[in-house]
Amino acid sequence: MLLGSQLRRLREARGITREAAGYSIRASESKISRMELGRVSFKTRDVEDLLTLYGITDEQERNSLLSLAREANVAGWWHSYSDVLPSWFPTYVGLEGAASLIRAYEVQFIHGLLQTEAYARAVVRRGMKGASEADVEKRVALRLERQKYLADHGGPEFHVVLDEASLRRPYGDREVMRGQLQHLIEISERPNIRLQVMPFGFGGHSGESGAFTILSFTESDLTDVVYLEQLTSALYLDKREDVTQYEKALKELQQDSPGPDESRDLLRGLLQLS
């Protein structure tokens, strides 16, 4: 994505159309679009030709961008789990791992970054009916691996609003749910995590469209991305007008929900009732 955004910036600065850029590397306009969005791999020769077309002759700048192209083609650690993941999800894992700020709203489940191992196993088994136990365990292992980024020094900020429905919908037995609630209480104390609960008592709210995640990055060339998961695919929205609408919805959810301290009290109350 970082390389693609820089190539787009260079192309636009020269006033070159995507069609003309595609012609220069024997590709279509849509191929250039996918490259600039970071949705396809990069051939070194193509990047070299585009840099020449865009008038980039400085060797240091060329080498820096070509180095990015080589890095972009290296498979991430999560690719070893690709056999048990839907085709659209590895892209999300890569974006999540690169994000400096993750903002989310969840209504059906506890967010994957906050799930205990037992709860995650119950969720995966429900979603992968008929899968082998080995595949279930591999998916759970990936979920736990993703969570390590939150615990790492310098890990991302994570702001999440959980609908009360996600806390009351049981996955696993009573002990699994008690363990999950206790984990949420403890993990919400971490300085990089802001956890709020949208209670049933509030009524209708701005999250009526369902769960979503907003990913933000430190690199100024990278736009925010909204991730929307569907039954058979996922959407990655990066147009500013789309992102703004979801940021507005999340801000309203945060304003309308009890703060982190009050939300922890709500979690403690649910734990006592479970």
Buried (B, 14 or more C-beta within 10 A) or exposed (E): BBBBBBBBEBBEEEEBEBEBBBBBBEBEBEBBBBBBBBEBEBBEEBBBBBBEBBEBEEEEEBEEBBEBBEEBEEEBEBEEBBEBBEEBBBBBBBBBBBBBBBBBBBBEBBBBBBBBBBBBBBBBBEEEEEBEEEBBBBBBBBBEBBBEBBEEEEBBBBBBBBBBEBBEEEBBEEEBBBBBBBBBBEBBEEEBBBBBBBBEEBEEBBBEEEBBBBBBBEEEEBBBBBBBBEEEEBEBBBEEEBBEBBBEBBEBBBEBBBEBEEBBBBBEEBBEEB
